[in-house]
Amino acid sequence: MQLTPTAPLHHLQALWFQLTGTLCNLECTHCFIACSPTNHHLQFLTPETVYRYLDEAVQHGVREVYFTGGEPFLHKQLLPILARSLQVAATTVLTNGTLITPAMADALAALAAESRYSLEIRVSLDDIDAARNDAVRGKGALAKAVRALQLLHERGLVPIVAVTEYLYAGQDTAGAPGTGNG
């Protein structure tokens, strides 16, 4: 009889949910799990599954909860899931931002206002130049993400912007920010 090794969990700082599996409204060229509008390899998590793990995480002292995907804003039950998460810990949603509408921004602001924990929306970009960003994420992605940032800001939320820096062939980085030369 072979025993399975175990590692009992005594404390949990952060809990991550890949909420929408591999489904995303974009098809970024660099996506490490090939998320796309047609990739259903990993399914959406049900609210019940999320709630069960949230309850378990609370017992282990969780302090931060993160929701990623795919694209979390594709989940029809995202708002109730976020409301539940905000009852127990600071909550962050990692998103491409392209699906955040004025109504969604209103709902997120209301959730944030009602919670004692922080709600952070982290919008990922691949460049601040539209042509370069959209070459990775798809036409119009930067404009939609910037609009989401504006909507969130107008409602008193302070979104986090995560930008990837690419070194393009032939690019001179001497004196560029982040290179230690400027």
Secondary structure as GFF3:
##gff-version 3
##sequence-region A 1 182
A	DSSP	beta_strand	14	18	.	.	.	ID=ss1
A	DSSP	alpha_helix	47	59	.	.	.	ID=ss2
A	DSSP	beta_strand	64	68	.	.	.	ID=ss3
A	DSSP	three_ten_helix	72	74	.	.	.	ID=ss4
A	DSSP	alpha_helix	78	85	.	.	.	ID=ss5
A	DSSP	beta_strand	90	95	.	.	.	ID=ss6
A	DSSP	alpha_helix	102	114	.	.	.	ID=ss7
A	DSSP	beta_strand	119	125	.	.	.	ID=ss8
A	DSSP	alpha_helix	130	137	.	.	.	ID=ss9
A	DSSP	alpha_helix	141	154	.	.	.	ID=ss10
A	DSSP	beta_strand	160	163	.	.	.	ID=ss11
###
